[in-house]
């Protein structure tokens, strides 16, 4: 039972502000209760809206008369009833390119994350400036040397450089900015884009959880662990936006899972993973030191059950498993983006729903379970860019699915036809013939016209 302040001017601004804060929190709680997702709720609200219009027509007409001097019939036509004028028209959607678009990509998949949006932008008919990441300089310069020789270099350009060049590019007017990178820079991009009301797509990251149910068959367990291990340590050494960031598991299954992870890591990367050629390096020293800092935290160190060593000369970090690090530690607050995998034990696997809902919305959510109920509950009771059942990472390759985040993991979507749509404007076209018309759509207004 809550009410936004009815008249902000009559209350002091600090009272209004605390009332608004209280009401926003109440509404968020109400939303979380799940009631607005029920079909019955939605129907009842739409019916209520219809009743509101029926019951209050006279008040609406009076208000529109006083505010805008609108005649009763005009008000009825435009604000209360859907126009009959739409009859006898044809309707069509035409996709038009947005114009000149700017694409920022990140270093972890420097070719793929540059070309994938470029395909959509070119397919939709745009001119494109691509700014790859300076942290993958060989890939950036390869893009810069090849793209202009293969594509029309008057319409597609590659601009190399770091944040300074990024900033300079952002000072110009673009018809769309497609950004892949961190939330920190995403905010800068969005605020610069606001100057020209430029639409943006933000492909960001975050902490993607994997919920691993206590699987009973040993085959299922091994398959689940293999898919997690290759998706985490065998995919750019965990430097992927959709990498499994941490695992949630029932306490009774914890030791089995940890043992299986250790065995699987050594099967894939050998007894000494440092010698393996199947694990990517950490992109640079700064990132290696950031990762080292996460596990060197004295509160986190005792939770290391596997790995933990680094090789500075080769920018290598061993696959590292943590069990129950403190939830307030940096490793459980920031996106890890490297080969460190915390496992958090819960009493019941269903507790994962609350755990996930108390954190920012993830780009991907992974669940390894045969329970249809758990699958259904995670889909309907949590929010994330995608939900992936019994595998990790592979959703990226499904071109028939939209790829993108929600909440803090970004907004907008691409891949396949969604890329084409992201770089297009859907222009609505209507067409009427001159042959027929409705005499009652034209003034002077009379109540007789209203009856029709
Ligand atoms: P980043 O934000 O540091 O850089 C991204 C791009 O922005 C680069 O091209 C960089 O040069 C440019 N840039 C950096 N600072 C800038 C500034 N001040 N002004 C203008 N441009 C600037 O991100 P990153 O380190 O390249 O990538 C890591 C992040 O990207 C992670 O959070 C990861 O999850 C996310 N990511 C998301 C996806 C996805 O598809 N959703 C894919 C890969 C990476």
Boltz pocket constraint, residues with backbone or C-beta under 6 A from the ligand:
constraints:
  - pocket:
      binder: B
      contacts: [[A, 104], [A, 105], [A, 106], [A, 107], [A, 108], [A, 109], [A, 113], [A, 131], [A, 132], [A, 133], [A, 134], [A, 161], [A, 162], [A, 163], [A, 164], [A, 165], [A, 166], [A, 167], [A, 170], [A, 180], [A, 181], [A, 182], [A, 183], [A, 184], [A, 185], [A, 186], [A, 188], [A, 202], [A, 203], [A, 204], [A, 205], [A, 206], [A, 240], [A, 241], [A, 242], [A, 335], [A, 337], [A, 363], [A, 409], [A, 410]]
      max_distance: 6.0
